[in-house]
């Protein structure tokens, strides 16, 4: 099994379910409340580990009860936590999530310790990144930190995967993108990154070509319940997702990214890895929560008929 290193965020998710999202100034009643482990980096690391990946996580948490619980959970999930550090300067990251009756969500994040993951932290784990086969990153930690990680990975031949989520408010620097081998945006993120409207003629092909013209080797675009798109022989190809009734879409994209990296690490073809990732994401949206909703690779942990 090839090694996957995830650099990214870890949050405690405070989740309220309600029939409808509140409008500005409106109070609505929620039906139930959950506390879940989350954060895009942690979600992707956990997804990959539960699906059989050999995973190490580079992150920062607060020296508080949430941070301690997270580290313990990562270890229980089989993740190498030697590069998860703590800080007394601020709290562990927090996400406030509202989920409506259709399974859609609104999220507000207080970055906390995630914003303090520095270039120095990355450089102190140069050997871990250099010896990895795949480096997976997102955008909930500082961009200079990601640039440093991608540079180290590129220098040592580690395959760099970037999930540009949440969608960046500013264009991503070329010094980051030139060291990215694979980028995995959704339609909205791809539109923001390229400036190409999603309803423009041949928008998907234009967005993929635009991103590859920035120096990125490959693009896989997730398109929600429809599945994912990738480029094959110069043409955009659809890998459809399984049709399911969504309960909670919170960590679908993160599950996809973690599962895709596991598929690649196991030597699957590009299409097979995407199919594997779509199936894992479809499983996740059928269950409430983030990490607690993710599938295990072992069939003994899955309901009958849902083996991955």
SERO-4910 file (N, C-alpha, C, O; in steps of 0.05 Angstrom, whole numbers):
BEGIN
 pado doro    nc1    nc2    nc3   cac1   cac2   cac3    cc1    cc2    cc3    oc1    oc2    oc3
  Unk    A     17    -24      0      0      0      0     17     25      0     36     27     16
  Unk    A     12     43    -18     27     68    -19     18     87      3     -6     87     11
  Unk    A     36    104     12     31    123     34     17    148     25     24    160      5
  Unk    A     -4    156     40    -19    181     35    -14    199     58    -19    192     81
  Unk    A     -5    223     53     -2    244     74    -23    266     68    -24    277     46
  Unk    A    -39    272     88    -59    293     86    -50    317    102    -43    314    126
  Unk    A    -49    341     90    -44    366    104    -70    381    104    -81    387     83
  Unk    A    -79    389    128   -104    403    128   -115    409    155   -102    408    176
  Unk    A   -141    415    155   -155    425    179   -169    403    194   -174    381    184
  Unk    A   -174    409    220   -190    392    237   -208    409    254   -199    426    269
  Unk    A   -234    404    252   -254    420    267   -272    402    283   -275    378    277
  Unk    A   -283    414    304   -306    401    317   -331    413    305   -335    437    306
  Unk    A   -348    396    294   -373    405    281   -396    405    301   -401    385    314
  Unk    A   -409    427    303   -433    430    320   -456    432    301   -460    452    287
  Unk    A   -473    411    299   -493    408    278   -521    410    289   -528    397    308
  Unk    A   -537    427    276   -566    429    282   -582    423    257   -577    433    236
  Unk    A   -601    405    260   -619    398    238   -645    414    241   -655    418    263
  Unk    A   -655    424    218   -679    441    218   -694    437    192   -682    427    172
  Unk    A   -719    444    191   -734    441    166   -724    460    144   -721    452    121
  Unk    A   -720    485    152   -711    505    132   -689    522    144   -688    525    169
  Unk    A   -672    534    127   -651    552    137   -664    578    145   -683    588    132
  Unk    A   -654    591    166   -665    617    174   -657    639    155   -634    639    145
  Unk    A   -675    657    151   -668    682    136   -655    701    155   -656    698    179
  Unk    A   -642    722    144   -629    742    162   -649    753    183   -670    762    176
  Unk    A   -641    752    208   -658    762    230   -679    742    239   -693    748    258
  Unk    A   -681    719    227   -702    699    234   -691    678    252   -668    669    248
  Unk    A   -707    669    271   -700    646    287   -718    623    279   -743    626    278
  Unk    A   -707    599    274   -722    575    268   -716    554    289   -694    554    301
  Unk    A   -734    536    293   -730    514    312   -715    491    299   -722    483    277
  Unk    A   -696    480    313   -682    456    303   -694    431    315   -707    431    336
  Unk    A   -691    409    300   -702    383    309   -683    367    327   -692    353    345
  Unk    A   -657    369    322   -638    355    339   -610    367    336   -605    382    317
  Unk    A   -592    361    354   -565    372    355   -545    349    357   -550    330    372
  Unk    A   -523    352    342   -501    332    344   -474    346    345   -471    368    335
  Unk    A   -456    333    358   -428    342    358   -412    321    343   -411    298    350
  Unk    A   -399    329    321   -385    311    304   -356    320    299   -351    344    299
  Unk    A   -338    301    295   -311    308    286   -312    315    257   -324    301    241
  Unk    A   -299    338    249   -299    347    221   -275    362    214   -253    357    225
  Unk    A   -278    380    194   -255    394    182   -247    379    157   -245    355    157
  Unk    A   -243    394    135   -239    381    109   -214    363    110   -215    341     99
  Unk    A   -193    372    122   -168    356    123   -173    330    138   -166    308    129
  Unk    A   -184    333    163   -190    310    179   -209    291    166   -206    267    166
  Unk    A   -230    302    154   -250    285    140   -236    268    118   -242    244    116
  Unk    A   -219    281    102   -207    266     81   -187    245     91   -185    224     80
  Unk    A   -173    252    112   -154    233    124   -169    209    135   -161    186    131
  Unk    A   -191    214    149   -207    192    161   -220    175    139   -219    151    141
  Unk    A   -231    188    119   -243    173     96   -223    154     84   -229    131     79
  Unk    A   -199    164     79   -178    147     67   -170    124     86   -166    102     77
  Unk    A   -167    130    112   -159    110    131   -180     88    134   -174     64    134
  Unk    A   -206     96    136   -227     77    139   -230     59    115   -239     36    117
  Unk    A   -222     69     92   -224     53     67   -199     37     61   -195     26     40
  Unk    A   -181     36     81   -158     19     79   -132     32     72   -112     19     68
  Unk    A   -131     59     70   -107     74     63    -87     75     86    -94     74    109
  Unk    A    -62     77     79    -40     81     98    -36    111    100    -24    123     82
  Unk    A    -47    123    121    -50    152    122    -36    165    146    -36    155    168
  Unk    A    -22    187    140    -11    205    161    -24    232    158    -30    241    136
  Unk    A    -28    246    180    -42    272    180    -24    293    191    -12    290    213
  Unk    A    -21    316    177     -6    339    186    -26    361    192    -39    371    174
  Unk    A    -29    368    218    -49    387    226    -42    400    252    -22    392    265
  Unk    A    -59    419    261    -54    432    287    -82    435    301   -101    444    288
  Unk    A    -82    428    326   -107    431    342   -100    447    368    -77    451    375
  Unk    A   -121    457    381   -117    471    406   -111    452    429   -117    428    427
  Unk    A    -98    462    450    -92    446    473   -117    446    491   -116    457    514
  Unk    A   -139    435    481   -164    435    495   -177    407    492   -166    389    480
  Unk    A   -201    404    504   -214    378    504   -220    368    476   -218    345    470
  Unk    A   -229    387    459   -235    379    431   -210    368    417   -211    348    403
  Unk    A   -188    383    420   -163    374    407   -154    347    416   -146    330    400
  Unk    A   -156    342    442   -147    317    453   -165    294    443   -156    272    437
  Unk    A   -191    299    442   -210    279    432   -204    272    403   -205    249    395
  Unk    A   -197    293    387   -191    289    359   -167    270    355   -168    251    340
  Unk    A   -145    277    369   -121    261    366   -126    232    373   -117    213    359
  Unk    A   -141    227    395   -148    200    403   -164    186    381   -160    162    375
  Unk    A   -184    200    370   -200    188    349   -184    181    324   -187    160    312
  Unk    A   -166    200    316   -149    194    292   -134    168    296   -132    152    278
  Unk    A   -122    165    320   -107    141    326   -125    116    324   -117     96    313
  Unk    A   -149    118    335   -167     96    334   -176     89    306   -182     66    300
  Unk    A   -175    109    288   -182    105    260   -159     94    244   -161     89    220
  Unk    A   -136     91    257   -112     80    243    -95    101    229    -79     94    212
  Unk    A    -97    127    237    -82    148    225    -56    153    241    -57    153    265
  Unk    A    -34    157    227     -9    166    240    -12    195    248    -15    213    231
  Unk    A    -12    200    275    -16    227    285     10    240    295      9    260    309
  Unk    A     33    230    287     58    241    296     62    270    287     79    284    299
  Unk    A     48    278    266     51    306    256     27    323    263     23    345    252
  Unk    A     10    314    281    -12    331    291     -2    344    317      2    331    337
  Unk    A      1    370    316     12    385    339     -9    402    352    -31    406    341
  Unk    A     -4    411    377    -23    427    392    -11    454    398     13    458    398
  Unk    A    -29    473    402    -21    501    409    -38    511    432    -62    504    435
  Unk    A    -25    527    449    -39    540    471    -50    567    463    -64    580    479
  Unk    A    -43    577    439    -49    604    431    -78    608    423    -88    631    424
  Unk    A    -92    587    416   -120    590    408   -134    563    410   -122    543    418
  Unk    A   -160    562    404   -176    538    407   -174    520    383   -164    528    362
  Unk    A   -183    496    386   -187    478    363   -207    490    345   -225    505    354
  Unk    A   -205    485    319   -224    496    300   -253    487    305   -257    464    314
  Unk    A   -272    504    300   -300    498    305   -316    504    280   -311    524    266
  Unk    A   -335    487    273   -354    491    251   -382    490    261   -390    470    274
  Unk    A   -398    510    254   -427    510    261   -442    502    235   -440    516    215
  Unk    A   -456    480    236   -469    469    212   -499    467    216   -508    456    236
  Unk    A   -514    477    196   -543    474    196   -550    457    172   -542    462    150
  Unk    A   -566    436    177   -575    417    156   -605    419    154   -619    416    173
  Unk    A   -615    423    129   -644    425    125   -657    398    119   -643    378    118
  Unk    A   -683    399    114   -698    374    110   -690    359     84   -696    335     82
  Unk    A   -677    373     65   -668    361     41   -639    350     42   -629    339     22
  Unk    A   -627    353     65   -600    343     69   -579    363     60   -555    357     61
  Unk    A   -587    388     51   -568    408     44   -558    422     69   -570    421     90
  Unk    A   -534    435     67   -523    447     92   -512    475     87   -505    483     65
  Unk    A   -512    491    109   -498    516    111   -477    513    133   -482    502    154
  Unk    A   -453    524    128   -431    520    147   -416    546    153   -410    561    134
  Unk    A   -411    552    179   -394    574    187   -371    563    203   -375    548    222
  Unk    A   -347    571    196   -323    559    208   -307    580    223   -302    602    212
  Unk    A   -298    574    248   -278    590    262   -252    574    262   -251    553    274
  Unk    A   -233    583    247   -209    567    241   -193    559    265   -183    536    266
  Unk    A   -190    576    284   -174    570    308   -146    560    301   -132    574    287
  Unk    A   -139    537    312   -112    527    308   -105    521    279    -81    520    272
  Unk    A   -125    516    263   -119    510    234   -104    533    221    -87    529    204
  Unk    A   -111    558    229    -98    582    218    -69    584    227    -54    601    216
  Unk    A    -61    568    246    -34    570    257    -16    548    248      7    545    258
  Unk    A    -25    532    229     -8    512    216     10    526    197      1    537    177
  Unk    A     36    527    203     55    544    189     74    529    170     75    504    170
  Unk    A     88    545    154    109    533    137    130    519    153    140    498    144
  Unk    A    136    529    176    156    516    194    146    489    203    161    469    205
  Unk    A    120    487    209    108    461    216    112    441    193    119    418    198
  Unk    A    107    450    169    110    433    146    139    424    142    144    400    138
  Unk    A    157    443    144    185    436    140    196    417    161    214    401    156
  Unk    A    184    418    185    192    399    206    184    371    200    193    352    212
  Unk    A    166    368    180    157    341    172    164    336    143    150    321    129
  Unk    A    186    347    134    195    344    107    199    314    100    191    305     78
  Unk    A    210    299    117    216    271    112    190    255    107    189    238     90
  Unk    A    170    261    123    144    247    120    132    253     93    123    234     79
  Unk    A    132    278     84    121    285     58    138    274     36    128    264     16
  Unk    A    165    275     39    183    265     18    180    235     14    183    226     -9
  Unk    A    174    221     35    172    191     32    144    182     25    140    158     20
  Unk    A    125    201     24     98    193     16     96    189    -14    112    199    -29
  Unk    A     75    175    -22     69    172    -50     49    193    -60     50    202    -83
  Unk    A     30    201    -42      9    220    -48      7    240    -26      7    233     -2
  Unk    A      6    266    -33      0    288    -14    -27    300    -21    -31    308    -44
  Unk    A    -45    300     -2    -72    310     -6    -77    335     11    -71    335     35
  Unk    A    -86    357     -2    -90    383     12   -117    395      5   -129    388    -15
  Unk    A   -126    414     22   -150    430     17   -143    459     23   -119    467     24
  Unk    A   -163    476     27   -158    505     30   -169    516     57   -176    539     59
  Unk    A   -168    500     78   -176    509    105   -152    515    122   -156    520    146
  Unk    A   -128    514    111   -104    522    125    -90    543    108    -97    546     84
  Unk    A    -71    559    119    -59    581    104    -46    572     78    -33    551     76
  Unk    A    -50    589     57    -39    583     31     -8    580     31      2    561     19
  Unk    A      7    597     45     36    593     46     44    566     57     64    555     48
  Unk    A     28    555     75     33    529     86     30    508     64     46    489     62
  Unk    A      9    511     48      4    492     26     26    494      5     34    473     -6
  Unk    A     35    518     -1     56    522    -20     81    507    -11     94    494    -27
  Unk    A     88    510     14    112    496     25    109    466     23    128    452     15
  Unk    A     86    455     29     81    427     27     83    417     -1     96    396     -7
  Unk    A     71    432    -20     71    424    -48    100    425    -59    107    408    -75
  Unk    A    115    445    -52    143    447    -61    160    423    -52    175    412    -67
  Unk    A    157    416    -26    171    393    -16    163    367    -31    180    351    -39
  Unk    A    137    364    -34    127    340    -48    137    339    -76    147    318    -85
  Unk    A    135    361    -91    144    361   -119    174    355   -121    182    340   -139
  Unk    A    189    366   -103    219    362   -104    226    332   -100    245    323   -111
  Unk    A    210    318    -85    216    290    -78    199    270    -94    199    246    -88
  Unk    A    184    280   -114    168    262   -130    143    251   -118    132    232   -128
  Unk    A    133    265    -97    107    257    -86     84    269   -102     85    293   -109
  Unk    A     64    254   -109     41    262   -125     23    281   -109     14    273    -87
  Unk    A     19    305   -119      4    326   -103    -25    328   -113    -30    333   -137
  Unk    A    -43    325    -95    -72    327   -100    -83    351    -84    -79    353    -60
  Unk    A    -97    369    -98   -109    392    -85   -139    392    -89   -149    391   -111
  Unk    A   -154    394    -67   -182    398    -67   -187    427    -60   -184    435    -37
  Unk    A   -193    445    -80   -194    474    -75   -220    482    -61   -237    497    -72
  Unk    A   -224    472    -36   -248    477    -21   -240    485      8   -221    473     19
  Unk    A   -253    504     20   -275    520      7   -265    537    -16   -241    543    -17
  Unk    A   -283    545    -33   -276    560    -57   -260    585    -49   -269    600    -31
  Unk    A   -237    590    -61   -220    612    -54   -232    639    -62   -245    642    -83
  Unk    A   -228    659    -44   -238    686    -51   -219    701    -69   -227    719    -84
  Unk    A   -193    693    -69   -173    704    -87   -162    682   -105   -163    659    -97
  Unk    A   -152    689   -129   -139    669   -146   -117    655   -131   -102    667   -117
  Unk    A   -115    629   -135    -94    614   -123    -67    620   -136    -66    622   -161
  Unk    A    -46    624   -121    -20    631   -132     -9    609   -150    -12    586   -145
  Unk    A      4    618   -171     16    599   -190     38    582   -177     43    559   -185
  Unk    A     51    593   -156     72    578   -143     61    554   -128     76    536   -121
  Unk    A     35    554   -122     22    530   -112     13    512   -134     19    488   -134
  Unk    A     -1    523   -154    -13    507   -175      7    493   -192      2    471   -202
  Unk    A     31    505   -196     51    493   -213     62    467   -202     74    451   -216
  Unk    A     58    462   -175     67    438   -162     44    418   -157     48    398   -143
  Unk    A     20    424   -168     -3    406   -164     -5    387   -188     -5    396   -211
  Unk    A     -7    362   -183    -11    342   -204    -41    338   -211    -48    336   -234
  Unk    A    -58    338   -191    -86    333   -195   -102    353   -178    -97    356   -154
  Unk    A   -122    367   -190   -139    384   -175   -168    373   -177   -176    364   -198
  Unk    A   -182    374   -154   -209    363   -152   -229    384   -143   -236    385   -119
  Unk    A   -238    402   -161   -259    421   -153   -287    411   -159   -290    392   -174
  Unk    A   -307    423   -146   -334    419   -155   -340    440   -176   -322    456   -183
  Unk    A   -364    441   -187   -370    459   -209   -367    488   -200   -355    504   -215
  Unk    A   -376    495   -177   -374    523   -167   -346    531   -163   -338    553   -171
  Unk    A   -330    513   -151   -301    520   -146   -286    523   -172   -269    540   -175
  Unk    A   -292    505   -192   -279    507   -218   -286    533   -232   -269    546   -244
  Unk    A   -311    542   -229   -320    567   -241   -305    591   -229   -296    609   -243
  Unk    A   -303    590   -202   -289    612   -188   -259    612   -195   -248    634   -199
  Unk    A   -247    589   -197   -218    588   -203   -212    597   -231   -191    608   -236
  Unk    A   -231    593   -250   -225    598   -278   -239    623   -289   -231    634   -309
  Unk    A   -260    633   -275   -275    656   -285   -294    648   -307   -305    666   -321
  Unk    A   -299    622   -311   -317    613   -332   -343    605   -320   -344    589   -301
  Unk    A   -365    617   -330   -392    611   -319   -400    582   -324   -394    571   -345
  Unk    A   -414    570   -305   -422    542   -308   -442    538   -330   -445    516   -341
  Unk    A   -457    559   -338   -477    556   -359   -466    564   -387   -481    565   -406
  Unk    A   -440    570   -388   -428    576   -414   -426    551   -431   -423    529   -421
  Unk    A   -427    555   -457   -425    532   -475   -398    517   -471   -377    530   -470
  Unk    A   -399    491   -469   -375    474   -465   -360    483   -440   -335    483   -440
  Unk    A   -374    492   -419   -361    503   -395   -342    484   -382   -320    491   -375
  Unk    A   -350    459   -379   -334    439   -365   -307    435   -379   -286    436   -366
  Unk    A   -308    431   -405   -283    427   -420   -265    452   -419   -241    449   -416
  Unk    A   -278    475   -421   -262    500   -419   -249    503   -392   -226    511   -390
  Unk    A   -264    497   -371   -253    500   -344   -230    480   -339   -209    487   -327
  Unk    A   -233    456   -348   -212    436   -345   -187    444   -360   -165    442   -350
  Unk    A   -190    452   -385   -167    461   -401   -154    485   -389   -129    487   -389
  Unk    A   -170    504   -378   -159    528   -366   -141    520   -342   -119    530   -339
  Unk    A   -151    502   -325   -135    493   -302   -110    479   -310    -88    483   -298
  Unk    A   -111    462   -330    -87    448   -339    -67    467   -353    -43    462   -352
  Unk    A    -77    489   -365    -60    509   -376    -44    524   -355    -24    538   -361
  Unk    A    -53    523   -330    -39    536   -308    -16    518   -298      0    527   -281
  Unk    A    -13    495   -309      9    477   -302      0    452   -287     17    436   -279
  Unk    A    -26    449   -282    -36    426   -268    -38    403   -288    -48    407   -310
  Unk    A    -30    379   -280    -30    357   -298    -58    346   -305    -63    339   -328
  Unk    A    -75    346   -285   -101    332   -289   -122    345   -272   -116    358   -251
  Unk    A   -148    342   -280   -171    353   -266   -193    332   -265   -199    319   -284
  Unk    A   -204    329   -241   -228    313   -237   -248    332   -224   -243    344   -203
  Unk    A   -272    335   -236   -292    354   -226   -316    338   -215   -328    323   -229
  Unk    A   -322    343   -190   -345    330   -178   -370    346   -185   -369    371   -185
  Unk    A   -392    333   -190   -417    346   -198   -441    336   -182   -462    330   -192
  Unk    A   -436    334   -156   -457    327   -137   -468    299   -142   -454    280   -146
  Unk    A   -495    297   -142   -509    271   -144   -504    259   -172   -509    235   -175
  Unk    A   -495    274   -191   -491    263   -218   -465    248   -221   -463    231   -239
  Unk    A   -446    252   -203   -421    237   -204   -397    255   -207   -395    275   -193
  Unk    A   -379    248   -225   -355    263   -229   -347    262   -259   -354    244   -273
  Unk    A   -331    283   -267   -322    285   -295   -292    285   -295   -279    295   -277
  Unk    A   -280    273   -316   -252    274   -320   -246    275   -350   -263    269   -366
  Unk    A   -221    282   -357   -214    284   -385   -201    258   -394   -182    248   -382
  Unk    A   -211    247   -416   -200    223   -427   -196    227   -457   -216    232   -472
  Unk    A   -171    225   -466   -165    230   -495   -176    256   -505   -186    258   -527
  Unk    A   -174    277   -488   -182    303   -496   -212    309   -494   -221    330   -501
  Unk    A   -227    289   -485   -256    292   -482   -265    289   -453   -254    273   -438
  Unk    A   -285    304   -445   -296    302   -418   -313    277   -416   -331    273   -432
  Unk    A   -307    261   -396   -321    236   -392   -335    235   -365   -323    244   -345
  Unk    A   -360    226   -364   -376    225   -340   -373    197   -326   -375    177   -340
  Unk    A   -368    198   -300   -371    173   -284   -395    178   -266   -393    193   -247
  Unk    A   -417    165   -271   -442    171   -256   -440    160   -228   -427    139   -223
  Unk    A   -454    173   -210   -456    164   -182   -481    146   -179   -499    146   -196
  Unk    A   -481    130   -158   -504    114   -151   -527    133   -143   -523    154   -131
  Unk    A   -552    125   -150   -575    141   -143   -584    133   -115   -591    111   -110
  Unk    A   -582    153    -97   -590    148    -69   -606    172    -59   -607    193    -72
  Unk    A   -620    169    -36   -634    190    -24   -616    203     -3   -610    191     17
  Unk    A   -608    228     -8   -589    241     10   -602    249     36   -625    259     37
  Unk    A   -588    243     58   -597    251     85   -580    275     94   -591    293    107
  Unk    A   -554    275     88   -536    296     97   -512    296     78   -497    276     76
  Unk    A   -508    318     64   -486    320     44   -460    331     56   -441    337     41
  Unk    A   -459    334     82   -437    349     95   -409    341     85   -393    358     77
  Unk    A   -403    315     85   -375    306     79   -373    290     53   -354    275     50
  Unk    A   -391    294     35   -391    278     10   -365    284     -6   -352    265    -15
  Unk    A   -359    309    -10   -335    316    -25   -310    306    -12   -291    298    -26
  Unk    A   -309    308     15   -285    299     29   -282    269     27   -260    258     23
  Unk    A   -304    254     29   -303    225     25   -293    218     -3   -276    200     -6
  Unk    A   -303    233    -23   -294    228    -50   -264    231    -53   -251    214    -64
  Unk    A   -253    253    -42   -224    258    -45   -208    237    -30   -188    227    -41
  Unk    A   -216    230     -6   -201    209      9   -202    182     -5   -182    169     -8
  Unk    A   -226    175    -15   -229    149    -28   -214    149    -55   -201    128    -61
  Unk    A   -214    171    -69   -199    172    -95   -170    167    -90   -157    152   -105
  Unk    A   -159    179    -70   -130    175    -64   -124    146    -56   -103    136    -64
  Unk    A   -142    134    -42   -138    105    -36   -139     89    -62   -122     71    -65
  Unk    A   -158     94    -79   -159     80   -104   -133     83   -120   -122     64   -131
  Unk    A   -123    108   -122    -98    113   -136    -75     99   -123    -57     87   -136
  Unk    A    -74     99    -96    -52     86    -81    -52     56    -86    -31     43    -85
  Unk    A    -76     45    -91    -77     16    -96    -73      9   -125    -73    -15   -132
  Unk    A    -68     29   -142    -62     24   -170    -86     20   -187    -84      9   -209
  Unk    A   -109     29   -178   -133     28   -195   -130     45   -220   -115     65   -219
  Unk    A   -144     39   -241   -145     57   -264   -159     83   -255   -172     83   -235
  Unk    A   -155    104   -271   -168    129   -264   -198    126   -261   -210    136   -242
  Unk    A   -211    113   -281   -240    110   -280   -249     93   -256   -268     99   -242
  Unk    A   -234     71   -251   -241     54   -228   -238     69   -202   -255     65   -184
  Unk    A   -218     85   -199   -214    101   -174   -237    121   -171   -246    125   -148
  Unk    A   -245    133   -193   -268    152   -191   -294    138   -184   -309    148   -168
  Unk    A   -298    114   -196   -322     99   -189   -322     91   -159   -343     93   -146
  Unk    A   -299     83   -150   -296     76   -121   -302    100   -104   -316     98    -84
  Unk    A   -292    124   -112   -297    148    -96   -326    157    -97   -337    166    -77
  Unk    A   -339    154   -120   -367    161   -122   -384    143   -105   -403    152    -92
  Unk    A   -377    117   -104   -392     99    -87   -389    105    -58   -408    104    -42
  Unk    A   -365    112    -49   -360    119    -21   -375    145    -14   -387    146      8
  Unk    A   -375    165    -32   -389    190    -26   -419    185    -25   -433    197     -8
  Unk    A   -430    168    -42   -458    162    -42   -466    149    -16   -488    154     -5
  Unk    A   -449    131     -6   -455    119     21   -456    141     42   -474    140     59
  Unk    A   -437    159     41   -436    180     62   -461    197     64   -470    203     85
  Unk    A   -471    205     41   -494    223     41   -520    210     51   -540    223     57
  Unk    A   -519    183     53   -542    169     64   -543    167     94   -561    156    106
  Unk    A   -523    179    107   -520    178    136   -515    206    147   -504    223    134
  Unk    A   -523    210    172   -520    236    185   -491    240    194   -478    221    203
  Unk    A   -481    265    192   -455    271    203   -433    272    182   -439    271    158
  Unk    A   -408    275    191   -385    277    174   -369    251    175   -375    232    161
  Unk    A   -350    250    193   -333    226    195   -349    201    204   -343    179    196
  Unk    A   -369    206    221   -385    183    231   -403    172    209   -414    150    212
  Unk    A   -406    186    186   -422    177    164   -406    162    143   -418    151    124
  Unk    A   -380    161    146   -363    150    125   -362    119    125   -364    107    147
  Unk    A   -359    107    102   -358     78    101   -331     66    109   -310     79    105
  Unk    A   -332     42    121   -308     26    125   -305      8    101   -324      0     88
  Unk    A   -280      0     95   -275    -18     73   -284    -46     80   -294    -61     63
  Unk    A   -282    -54    105   -289    -81    113   -319    -84    111   -334    -68    122
  Unk    A   -329   -105     98   -358   -110     95   -371   -115    122   -396   -111    124
  Unk    A   -356   -122    143   -368   -127    169   -377   -101    182   -393   -101    201
  Unk    A   -368    -78    171   -376    -52    182   -397    -39    165   -406    -17    171
  Unk    A   -406    -52    144   -426    -41    126   -452    -56    127   -452    -80    131
  Unk    A   -475    -42    123   -500    -56    121   -500    -75     97   -485    -71     78
  Unk    A   -516    -96     99   -517   -116     77   -523   -102     51   -542    -86     49
  Unk    A   -508   -110     31   -513    -99      4   -498    -73     -2   -500    -62    -24
  Unk    A   -482    -63     18   -469    -37     14   -438    -40     14   -424    -20     19
  Unk    A   -428    -64      8   -399    -68      9   -385    -51    -12   -395    -49    -35
  Unk    A   -363    -39     -5   -347    -22    -23   -325    -39    -35   -309    -29    -51
***
